[in-house]
Amino acid sequence: MIQHWYINNIIHFQAYCVTEPGAGSDVASIKTKAVKKGDKYILNGQKMWITNGGVANWYFVLARTDPDPKCSPGKAFSGFIVERDSPGVTPGRKEINMGQRASDTRGITFEDVEVPAENLLTVEGAGFKIAMGAFDRTRPPVAAGAVGLGQRALDEATKYSMERKTMGQEICKHQAVAFMLADMCIGVETARLAVLKSAWEIDQGRRNTYYASIAKCLAGDVANMCATNAVQIFGGNGYNTEYPVEKLMRDAKIYQIYEGTAQIQRMIISREWLTQAKNKH
């Protein structure tokens, strides 16, 4: 099957095209549509903030296949594999973002793109489930990246605080700074454990939605706290591009936005928790 070919050739760059200019957290508002004509689907729409958008060989595209606006998201959308060089596929300019500027992030326009019916993933109407299920596996590694950023901020702040002196001693000996470092340690270590737990749940063959959202939410918040504290510990130097922590602060913010915002993660966590509580009674 065509899907097996793409999986076996995953070494090729791919991009995940779900977000649109008017549909980020609200996936149900996606406007991109795919209409079946014979043995093909005609794809029209626009995606935005697509990582690897300009370098991918193929895209996963979530599109509406049921035109009925009353149709539930669980049945209205389908997932497609779309070749980058298909006529009608147009990547936009590389976006210049606040941080993580090495990431190739673009908008992608699909105009009357012909997609072979065999490139439909599973069946029509299964796209929303596929897209949401993918997040359970992608959120842990994204959270791992946030933990890494937090660790780097902690390391940089620790080194600087042991060298910089004020009032006759290294600033790490001032309780105000020492407590900031302690908070960073607490955050990094607990977030790391949350990431490991969320990944371990996958290894056990269990649905990890609850733990994946906890890891993503916590690690993203911790990365931002650590980066902010590092800049503060560096003082005026931290605000300058000659030192590394201002970049960490810019890079950290996206961890509270992409792969599901911090607010969406809290919605998922509370929903999953309450569902578990109801099932116990």
N, C-alpha and C positions, 0 to 999 in steps of 0.2 A: 504493500500500500504506500501511497505517496507520503503519508504521515511518518511511516517507518524510515523512509529515505531521509527526511529532514532531521529526524532524531539521530540517525546514524551519521549525519553530516553536521552535527551541532557545533563542530569546531568553526564553521562559518559564522560570521557575525550575524546576529539577529536583533530585532528590536520589538518591543512590546507596545503596540499601538492601541491604547484604551482611552487615555485622557484627551479631551477636546477643549477648544477655547471656552465653551460654555458648560462643560461637564467634567469636573475633576472628582471631588469626593462623591458627587451625585451621579454615579455611573448610569442610573436609570434614565438620565436626561440626554444620553448619547443620540446624536442626530445622524451620524454616518449610517447609510443604508445599503443593503445588498438585495438586488431583485433578480430572481432566477429567470433566465431565458434559455430554454433548451438545456444543453449540458454545461452551461456557464452561469455565473452570477455577475451582474453589473454592479460595481462598487462605486459609490459617490460619497464624499465627505471630507472632513478635515480633522486631523489629529494634531495635538500640541504637546510640547515639552517631552518629546520622544528621545530617550537616551539611545545613543548609537544610530540615530536617525539618518545621518549622512554616510555612515560606513557599513551599515547592515547589508547583507546579501538578500535577506528576506524578512518579512514582518509577520507578526501575529496581529491580526486586526479584528477588533470587536465591532460588529455592525448589527443594525436592526434588520431582521428579515421578516418580521410581522408588522405590517403597517398600522395595525389597530392600536391607537394610543391607549386604549384601555387594557391591552394585553399586559400581563405582569412581566417584570424584568426577567423572571426565571424562565420565561417562554419566548420572549420577544427578540432576544439577541442570539447571534451565532458567531462562532469563531472561525476565521479563515487564515490560511497561509498564503501570503501574497509575495511574489517575487519582486525584488527591488527594480529590476529592469523592465517590468511590465509597462507597456504604453499607458500613459495617464497617471503614473506615479511620479510626484514631484516633491522632493525634499526642499524645505525652505532654507533660509540662511542659518548659520550656526549662531545660536543665541549667546550673548555675552552676559553671563549671570554673575550674581554677587560673589559666589564661591564655586568651588569645584569646576574651575574653568577648563580643565583638561577634558571634561565630559563633553562629548559631541551631542548637544541637545538641539533639536529642531522641530519645526512643524512639518507635517507631511500631508500633502493634498492628494486625494484620489478622485480622478475625474474620468468617469466612464471606463473604469478599469475592468477588464475581463478576467475573471478568476475561474479556473476550471472547477467543476462541481466536485471533483475528487479532492480539492484542496479545502473543502469544508471539514472542520474537525468534528468528528463523531456524527451528530445529527443536527438538523435545524432546531434552534431553541435551546441548545445546550451551552451556548457561549458564555452566559452570565455565570453559570456554575463553574465552567472551566477557568474563567478569569479570576473569580473569587478564590477558587481552590489553589490557584497558582500563588496567591499572596501568602498562603500558609507556608509555602516553601521558600519564597523570596524574602519575607520579612526577617527571618533569623539571620541570614547573611548580611542584610542591610544593617540590622542591629549590631552585628559583629563589627562592621565598619565604624559605627558610632562609638563602640567601646574602644576601638583602636585609636580614634581621634581623642577620646577622653584621656586615654593612657598617655598619649603623646603630650597633651596639654599639661597633665600632671607631671610628667618627666621634665618638661621644659621649665615649668614653674618651680619645681624642686631644685633643679640645678641652679637657676637664677637666684633663688632665695638663699642658697648656701654660699653664693659669691657676693651678692650685693649687701652692703653694710649701711646701716643708719643708726645713729645714736650709740655708736661704738660697738655694735655687734651685727652679726648676719641677721637679715630680716626674718629668716625662718625661726629665729629664737624669740621673736615677738609673738605673743599668743594670738593676736589678730590674724597674722599670716599663717601660723601653725594650724589654727582651726580651719582656715580655708583649705589648706592641704589635706587635713583630716576629712573634711566633707568630700573632697575630690576622691580620696581613697575609698571611702564608703560607697560612693556612687559608682565608681569604676568596677569595684569587685562585685557588688550586688548585680549590676547590669550584666557583667560577664557570666555570672551564674545563671541569670535569666535566659541569656542567649543559649547557653549549653543545655538548659532544660528544654527549651523550645525545639532545639535540634534533636535532642535525645528522643523526644516524643515521636518525631518522624521516624527515627530509627526503629522504634518499637511498633511501627505500623499503625499508630493512633492519630486521630485527627487532633491537630495542635493549634487550632484557631485561637483559643484562649491564651495559651502560652506564647504564641507568636506575636500577638498584639501586646501582651505585657512586655515582652523583650523589646519590641520595636519602640513602644512608648517610653519605657524607662530609659533605654539606651540613648534615645534621641534627646530626652530632657537632660540626662547626665552629660552628654557631649557638650550641650550648650552651657550648662552650669560650669563645667570644667574649663571650657574655652574662655568664658567670661571671667572666671576667677584667675585664670592665667594672665589675661590682659591686665587685670587689676594688680596682681602681684608684680608684674613687670613695670607698672606705673606708666609714666609718659613713654617709655621705651616700647611698651606693649602696644601702643597706638601707632607705632611707626613701622613701615614696611621693611626696615632693616632687621627687624626681629621676627621670629616665626609665628608668634601667637596671634597676631592680627589676622593672618591667613586662616589659622585654625578656627577663629571666631566666625569668619565669613563662611568657611566650609561647613561648620557645624549646623547652621540654621536649617539647611535643607533636610536634615534628618528628622525635623519636626513637621516636614511638609510632604516629601515624596514617599511613595509606597504606602500611602494612607496617612493623613495628618494625625497629629497627637490627639486631636479632638475625636476623630473617627475611631482611633484605637480605643479611647475611653468608652465610646458608644458600644464597640464590639465587646470589650471586657465586661461591661456592666450587663449587657444582654446575655452573654454566655454564662456569667455568674448566676444571674437570676433564673436562667433556664435550668442550670444545675440544681439550684435551691428548690425549685418547684418540683423537679423530678424526685427529690428526696422525700417529699411529703405526699 
